[in-house]
């Protein structure tokens, strides 16, 4: 910072007469991330690199430091997308995981991880299997954490280490295995960004994940990366843009492991896109195909592939709401709600769809009550998905803005924001 205490990035932006929104649109970095930078908070490397590229200045000149190197200045040669792992962040990860409860019992030997990735030419089967266990550990931490972004820095650091090893590895089989691990972890990064509504960052992760899986001929992993990418236009209600990704994912899944549920997940997400377009017949056909997941006993891996039969009800109900068939959707969603008694994100999504159905029936007070429960769940931890669904509900309720329940609901949303 300068002697007046103003952040260098803010000073430069003001000199160019740019608002935060102007800079966000021009650089591809979210306005919230830019604000965090100007408040002196550390950034993840992707945003840091984009800002440096836009202004054609070094991180030092802009006052930007990656979070895991906040105690020392970054060197001018540090221009890679992801920075390295350090002991401070390793200890921080262990602290976060200790709060997650007894479900996370796997103990990471960070010295072993560091030694393994420091010598990629010597990677053997045992070392690669251990790195896969570390990936699984991160997925467990993600599922257990109410604040998904809490593990982002550590996941990015480990992904960077995998990417560096991938660059230096010599053997073809080791390279293929590292591609799989990197694609796996990049999809987790995308999930975290998606949950935070940082869709551009999520898209970059999913694109990398798809390319890495393609190089490894890991067809199911590749298809899942494309499915996750398709969620981005779906949640922006650009359903037509999602279909090409899903169609390619479906073709790739046919080349994958027939014992996995990949093709059924592709079908389920395709049904959601068709429902958004009002394509009833195509939606029903995709839903019928997705029902095949009920016949698969062991088709998931608990990490990048987690679609199971329990999701059919909530997804079918969501599709019926999109198709304007609220009467058919409500009993399906009520049944799905019984599967999620705890205040989780999935329960929140079912409640959101029930609220939308209630609006269609003209049950405004009931819709607001359901929406209020969604807000209570969203307050337990950050969830861009729930906040987006609440925004959609608020828009549907806008014709009833003078209703006292709607006014109270809108106030609750403002407080949540």
C-alpha positions as CSV (number, residue, x, y, z in Angstrom):
1,X,0.0,0.0,0.0
2,X,1.0,3.6,-0.4
3,X,1.7,6.0,2.5
4,X,-2.0,7.1,2.5
5,X,-3.1,3.5,3.1
6,X,-4.9,3.1,-0.2
7,X,-4.5,-0.3,-1.9
8,X,-2.4,-0.2,-5.1
9,X,-5.2,-1.9,-7.1
10,X,-7.8,0.6,-5.9
11,X,-5.4,3.5,-6.7
12,X,-4.8,2.2,-10.2
13,X,-8.5,1.6,-10.8
14,X,-9.4,5.1,-9.6
15,X,-6.8,6.6,-11.9
16,X,-8.4,4.8,-14.8
17,X,-11.9,6.0,-13.7
18,X,-13.1,2.4,-13.5
19,X,-15.7,1.1,-11.2
20,X,-15.4,-2.4,-9.6
21,X,-18.0,-3.7,-12.0
22,X,-16.1,-2.2,-15.0
23,X,-12.9,-4.0,-13.9
24,X,-14.8,-7.2,-13.3
25,X,-16.3,-7.2,-16.8
26,X,-13.0,-6.3,-18.4
27,X,-10.7,-8.7,-16.5
28,X,-13.0,-11.7,-15.9
29,X,-12.5,-11.5,-12.1
30,X,-15.6,-11.3,-10.0
31,X,-16.5,-7.9,-8.4
32,X,-16.5,-9.6,-5.0
33,X,-13.0,-10.9,-5.5
34,X,-11.8,-7.4,-6.6
35,X,-13.3,-5.9,-3.5
36,X,-11.6,-8.5,-1.3
37,X,-8.3,-7.6,-2.9
38,X,-8.7,-3.9,-2.3
39,X,-9.5,-4.7,1.3
40,X,-6.1,-6.2,1.6
41,X,-7.3,-9.8,1.6
42,X,-5.4,-12.6,-0.2
43,X,-6.5,-14.0,-3.5
44,X,-6.4,-17.4,-5.0
45,X,-3.9,-17.6,-7.9
46,X,-6.4,-17.7,-10.8
47,X,-7.8,-14.2,-10.0
48,X,-4.4,-12.9,-9.3
49,X,-3.1,-14.0,-12.6
50,X,-6.0,-12.5,-14.5
51,X,-5.6,-9.1,-12.9
52,X,-1.9,-9.1,-13.6
53,X,-2.5,-10.0,-17.2
54,X,-5.1,-7.3,-17.6
55,X,-3.0,-4.5,-16.2
56,X,0.3,-6.0,-17.5
57,X,1.8,-5.5,-14.0
58,X,3.4,-7.8,-11.5
59,X,1.6,-9.0,-8.3
60,X,3.9,-6.7,-6.3
61,X,2.8,-3.7,-8.2
62,X,-0.8,-4.5,-7.7
63,X,-0.4,-5.5,-4.1
64,X,-1.7,-9.0,-4.7
65,X,-0.5,-12.0,-2.8
66,X,-1.7,-15.6,-2.9
67,X,-3.3,-16.6,0.4
68,X,-0.8,-19.4,1.2
69,X,2.1,-16.9,0.8
70,X,0.7,-14.0,2.7
71,X,3.7,-13.8,5.0
72,X,6.2,-13.0,2.2
73,X,6.3,-11.3,-1.1
74,X,5.8,-13.4,-4.2
75,X,8.7,-13.4,-6.7
76,X,8.4,-11.8,-10.1
77,X,8.8,-15.2,-11.7
78,X,5.8,-16.6,-9.9
79,X,3.4,-16.4,-12.9
80,X,2.0,-19.9,-12.8
81,X,-1.8,-20.5,-12.4
82,X,-1.4,-22.2,-9.0
83,X,1.2,-21.8,-6.3
84,X,2.8,-24.4,-4.2
85,X,2.0,-26.1,-0.9
86,X,3.5,-24.8,2.3
87,X,3.5,-26.1,5.8
88,X,1.3,-23.3,7.1
89,X,-1.6,-24.2,4.9
90,X,-1.1,-27.9,5.5
91,X,-1.5,-27.2,9.2
92,X,-4.6,-25.0,8.4
93,X,-6.1,-27.9,6.4
94,X,-5.7,-30.2,9.4
95,X,-7.4,-27.7,11.6
96,X,-10.3,-27.4,9.3
97,X,-10.7,-31.1,9.0
98,X,-10.5,-31.6,12.8
99,X,-13.7,-29.5,12.9
100,X,-15.5,-31.8,10.5
101,X,-16.0,-34.5,13.0
102,X,-15.3,-38.2,13.2
103,X,-16.2,-38.9,9.6
104,X,-12.8,-37.7,8.5
105,X,-10.4,-40.2,10.0
106,X,-7.9,-40.5,7.2
107,X,-4.6,-39.0,8.4
108,X,-2.6,-37.2,5.6
109,X,1.1,-37.8,5.8
110,X,2.1,-34.5,4.3
111,X,5.8,-35.3,4.3
112,X,5.0,-38.4,2.2
113,X,2.9,-36.3,-0.2
114,X,5.6,-33.7,-0.6
115,X,8.3,-36.3,-1.2
116,X,6.2,-38.1,-3.7
117,X,5.4,-35.1,-5.8
118,X,8.9,-33.7,-5.6
119,X,10.2,-36.7,-7.5
120,X,7.6,-37.5,-10.2
121,X,10.1,-39.6,-12.2
122,X,10.1,-42.1,-9.3
123,X,6.4,-42.5,-8.9
124,X,5.3,-46.0,-8.3
125,X,1.9,-47.7,-7.9
126,X,1.9,-47.3,-4.1
127,X,2.7,-43.6,-4.3
128,X,0.0,-42.9,-6.9
129,X,-2.6,-44.8,-4.8
130,X,-1.7,-42.7,-1.8
131,X,-2.2,-39.5,-3.8
132,X,-5.6,-40.9,-4.8
133,X,-6.4,-41.3,-1.2
134,X,-5.5,-37.7,-0.5
135,X,-7.9,-36.7,-3.3
136,X,-10.6,-38.7,-1.6
137,X,-9.8,-37.0,1.7
138,X,-10.5,-33.6,0.1
139,X,-13.8,-34.8,-1.3
140,X,-14.8,-36.0,2.2
141,X,-13.7,-32.6,3.7
142,X,-15.8,-30.8,1.0
143,X,-18.9,-32.8,1.8
144,X,-18.6,-32.4,5.6
145,X,-17.8,-28.6,5.5
146,X,-20.7,-26.2,5.8
147,X,-18.5,-23.5,4.4
148,X,-17.2,-25.1,1.2
149,X,-14.7,-22.4,0.5
150,X,-12.8,-23.2,3.7
151,X,-10.8,-25.9,1.9
152,X,-10.3,-24.0,-1.4
153,X,-6.7,-22.8,-0.8
154,X,-5.5,-26.2,0.2
155,X,-7.2,-28.0,-2.7
156,X,-5.7,-25.5,-5.1
157,X,-2.3,-26.0,-3.6
158,X,-2.5,-29.7,-4.0
159,X,-3.8,-29.4,-7.6
160,X,-0.8,-27.2,-8.3
161,X,1.5,-29.9,-7.0
162,X,-0.2,-32.5,-9.2
163,X,0.1,-30.2,-12.2
164,X,3.8,-29.7,-11.6
165,X,4.3,-33.4,-11.3
166,X,2.3,-33.9,-14.4
167,X,4.6,-31.6,-16.3
168,X,7.8,-33.4,-15.1
169,X,6.7,-37.0,-15.1
170,X,8.3,-39.2,-17.8
171,X,6.5,-42.6,-17.8
172,X,3.3,-42.9,-19.9
173,X,1.4,-44.9,-17.3
174,X,2.4,-42.5,-14.5
175,X,1.3,-39.5,-16.6
176,X,-2.0,-41.1,-17.3
177,X,-2.6,-41.7,-13.6
178,X,-1.7,-38.1,-12.8
179,X,-4.1,-36.9,-15.4
180,X,-6.9,-38.8,-13.7
181,X,-5.9,-37.4,-10.3
182,X,-5.7,-33.8,-11.6
183,X,-9.0,-34.1,-13.4
184,X,-10.6,-35.5,-10.2
185,X,-9.3,-32.6,-8.1
186,X,-10.1,-29.9,-10.7
187,X,-13.7,-31.0,-10.6
188,X,-13.7,-30.5,-6.8
189,X,-12.3,-27.0,-7.3
190,X,-15.0,-26.4,-9.8
191,X,-17.6,-27.5,-7.3
192,X,-16.3,-25.1,-4.7
193,X,-16.3,-22.2,-7.1
194,X,-19.8,-23.2,-8.4
195,X,-21.1,-23.2,-4.8
196,X,-19.7,-19.7,-4.4
197,X,-21.4,-18.5,-7.6
198,X,-18.0,-17.9,-9.2
199,X,-19.1,-19.5,-12.5
200,X,-16.2,-18.3,-14.7
201,X,-13.7,-19.8,-12.3
202,X,-15.7,-23.0,-12.2
203,X,-15.8,-23.2,-16.0
204,X,-12.0,-23.0,-16.1
205,X,-11.8,-25.9,-13.7
206,X,-14.2,-28.0,-15.6
207,X,-12.5,-27.3,-18.9
208,X,-9.1,-28.4,-17.5
209,X,-10.7,-31.5,-15.9
210,X,-12.3,-32.5,-19.2
211,X,-9.0,-32.1,-21.0
212,X,-7.0,-34.0,-18.4
213,X,-9.5,-36.9,-18.4
214,X,-9.6,-37.0,-22.2
215,X,-5.8,-37.3,-22.3
216,X,-6.1,-40.2,-19.9
217,X,-8.9,-41.9,-21.8
218,X,-10.9,-41.8,-18.6
219,X,-14.3,-41.7,-20.2
220,X,-16.5,-41.6,-17.1
221,X,-14.4,-38.9,-15.5
222,X,-14.4,-36.9,-18.8
223,X,-18.2,-37.2,-19.1
224,X,-18.7,-36.0,-15.5
225,X,-16.5,-32.9,-16.1
226,X,-18.8,-32.1,-19.1
227,X,-21.9,-32.6,-17.0
228,X,-20.6,-30.3,-14.3
229,X,-19.8,-27.7,-17.0
230,X,-23.4,-28.0,-18.3
231,X,-24.7,-27.0,-14.9
232,X,-23.3,-23.5,-15.5
233,X,-25.7,-22.5,-18.3
234,X,-28.5,-24.5,-16.7
235,X,-28.3,-22.3,-13.5
236,X,-28.2,-19.2,-15.6
237,X,-31.3,-20.5,-17.4
238,X,-29.5,-20.8,-20.7
239,X,-30.8,-24.3,-21.2
240,X,-30.1,-24.5,-24.9
241,X,-26.4,-23.9,-24.3
242,X,-26.2,-26.9,-22.0
243,X,-27.5,-29.5,-24.4
244,X,-24.4,-29.8,-26.7
245,X,-22.3,-30.4,-23.6
246,X,-24.7,-33.0,-22.4
247,X,-25.0,-34.7,-25.8
248,X,-21.2,-35.1,-26.0
249,X,-21.1,-36.3,-22.4
250,X,-23.7,-39.0,-23.3
251,X,-21.6,-40.2,-26.2
252,X,-18.5,-40.3,-24.1
253,X,-20.2,-42.1,-21.2
254,X,-21.1,-45.0,-23.6
255,X,-17.4,-45.7,-23.9
256,X,-17.0,-45.8,-20.1
257,X,-17.4,-48.4,-17.4
258,X,-20.9,-49.9,-17.8
259,X,-21.1,-50.6,-14.1
260,X,-21.0,-46.9,-13.2
261,X,-24.0,-44.6,-13.2
262,X,-22.4,-42.0,-15.4
263,X,-24.9,-42.3,-18.3
264,X,-27.9,-42.0,-15.8
265,X,-26.5,-38.8,-14.4
266,X,-26.1,-37.4,-17.9
267,X,-29.7,-38.3,-18.6
268,X,-30.9,-36.7,-15.4
269,X,-29.2,-33.4,-16.1
270,X,-30.4,-33.6,-19.7
271,X,-33.9,-33.9,-18.4
272,X,-33.5,-30.7,-16.4
273,X,-32.2,-28.8,-19.5
274,X,-35.2,-30.2,-21.6
275,X,-37.6,-29.2,-18.8
276,X,-36.2,-25.6,-18.9
277,X,-36.9,-25.5,-22.6
278,X,-40.4,-26.8,-22.2
279,X,-39.6,-29.9,-24.2
280,X,-41.9,-32.3,-22.4
281,X,-41.4,-35.5,-24.5
282,X,-37.6,-35.1,-24.5
283,X,-37.7,-34.5,-20.7
284,X,-39.8,-37.6,-20.1
285,X,-37.5,-39.7,-22.2
286,X,-34.4,-38.6,-20.4
287,X,-36.1,-39.1,-17.0
288,X,-37.1,-42.6,-18.0
289,X,-33.4,-43.3,-18.9
290,X,-32.2,-41.8,-15.6
291,X,-34.5,-44.2,-13.7
292,X,-32.1,-47.0,-14.6
293,X,-29.9,-45.8,-11.8
294,X,-32.2,-47.6,-9.4
295,X,-31.0,-51.0,-10.8
296,X,-27.3,-50.2,-10.2
297,X,-26.0,-51.3,-6.8
298,X,-22.4,-50.1,-6.8
299,X,-22.2,-47.4,-9.5
300,X,-20.6,-44.5,-7.6
301,X,-17.2,-43.6,-6.2
302,X,-18.2,-41.0,-3.6
303,X,-16.1,-38.3,-5.2
304,X,-16.6,-37.0,-8.7
305,X,-19.5,-39.5,-9.3
306,X,-22.2,-39.4,-6.6
307,X,-25.5,-39.7,-8.5
308,X,-27.8,-42.3,-6.9
309,X,-31.5,-43.4,-6.9
310,X,-32.3,-41.1,-4.0
311,X,-31.9,-38.1,-6.3
312,X,-34.5,-39.3,-8.8
313,X,-37.4,-37.9,-6.8
314,X,-36.1,-34.4,-6.2
315,X,-34.8,-34.1,-9.8
316,X,-38.1,-35.3,-11.3
317,X,-40.0,-32.9,-9.1
318,X,-37.8,-30.0,-10.2
319,X,-38.3,-30.9,-13.8
320,X,-42.1,-31.0,-13.3
321,X,-42.0,-27.5,-11.7
322,X,-40.0,-26.2,-14.7
323,X,-42.5,-27.7,-17.1
324,X,-45.4,-25.9,-15.2
325,X,-46.9,-29.0,-13.8
326,X,-47.0,-28.0,-10.2
327,X,-49.8,-30.4,-9.3
328,X,-47.8,-33.4,-10.4
329,X,-44.6,-32.0,-8.9
330,X,-45.8,-31.4,-5.3
331,X,-46.4,-35.1,-4.2
332,X,-43.1,-36.1,-5.8
333,X,-41.3,-33.3,-3.9
334,X,-43.0,-34.1,-0.7
335,X,-41.8,-37.6,-0.9
336,X,-38.3,-36.4,-1.7
337,X,-38.4,-34.1,1.3
338,X,-38.8,-37.2,3.6
339,X,-35.4,-38.4,2.4
340,X,-33.7,-35.2,3.7
341,X,-34.9,-34.5,7.2
342,X,-31.6,-32.7,8.1
343,X,-31.1,-29.0,7.1
344,X,-28.8,-29.7,4.1
345,X,-28.4,-28.0,0.8
346,X,-30.4,-30.8,-0.9
347,X,-33.3,-30.3,1.5
348,X,-33.1,-26.6,0.7
349,X,-33.4,-27.2,-3.0
350,X,-36.5,-29.4,-2.6
351,X,-38.1,-26.8,-0.4
352,X,-37.3,-24.2,-3.1
353,X,-39.1,-26.2,-5.7
354,X,-42.0,-26.7,-3.4
355,X,-42.2,-23.0,-2.9
356,X,-42.2,-22.4,-6.6
357,X,-45.1,-24.9,-7.0
358,X,-47.0,-23.1,-4.2
359,X,-46.7,-19.8,-6.1
360,X,-48.2,-21.5,-9.2
361,X,-51.1,-22.6,-7.0
362,X,-51.5,-19.1,-5.7
363,X,-50.5,-20.2,-2.1
364,X,-48.4,-17.1,-1.5
365,X,-48.1,-17.4,2.3
366,X,-47.1,-21.0,2.1
367,X,-44.5,-20.2,-0.6
368,X,-43.0,-17.5,1.7
369,X,-43.0,-19.9,4.7
370,X,-41.1,-22.5,2.6
371,X,-38.7,-19.9,1.3
372,X,-38.0,-18.8,4.9
373,X,-37.0,-22.3,5.7
374,X,-34.6,-22.3,2.8
375,X,-33.1,-19.0,4.1
376,X,-32.5,-20.7,7.5
377,X,-30.6,-23.5,5.8
378,X,-28.6,-21.1,3.7
379,X,-27.6,-19.3,6.8
380,X,-25.8,-22.4,8.1
381,X,-23.2,-22.1,5.4
382,X,-22.5,-20.5,2.0
383,X,-24.4,-22.0,-0.9
384,X,-24.7,-20.2,-4.1
385,X,-27.2,-22.7,-5.3
386,X,-29.7,-22.0,-2.5
387,X,-29.2,-18.2,-2.9
388,X,-29.9,-18.4,-6.6
389,X,-33.0,-20.5,-6.0
390,X,-34.2,-17.9,-3.5
391,X,-33.6,-15.2,-6.0
392,X,-35.7,-17.0,-8.5
393,X,-38.5,-17.5,-5.9
394,X,-38.3,-13.8,-5.1
395,X,-38.8,-13.0,-8.8
396,X,-41.8,-15.2,-9.0
397,X,-43.3,-13.5,-5.9
398,X,-42.7,-10.0,-7.3
399,X,-46.3,-9.6,-8.6
400,X,-47.4,-10.0,-4.9
401,X,-45.0,-7.4,-3.5
402,X,-47.7,-5.7,-1.4
403,X,-48.5,-8.9,0.4
404,X,-47.2,-8.7,4.0
405,X,-45.7,-12.2,3.9
406,X,-43.8,-11.4,0.7
407,X,-42.5,-8.2,2.2
408,X,-41.2,-10.1,5.2
409,X,-39.6,-12.7,2.9
410,X,-37.9,-10.0,0.9
411,X,-36.5,-8.5,4.0
412,X,-35.1,-11.9,5.1
413,X,-33.4,-12.2,1.7
414,X,-31.8,-8.8,2.1
415,X,-30.5,-9.8,5.5
416,X,-29.1,-13.0,4.1
417,X,-27.3,-11.1,1.3
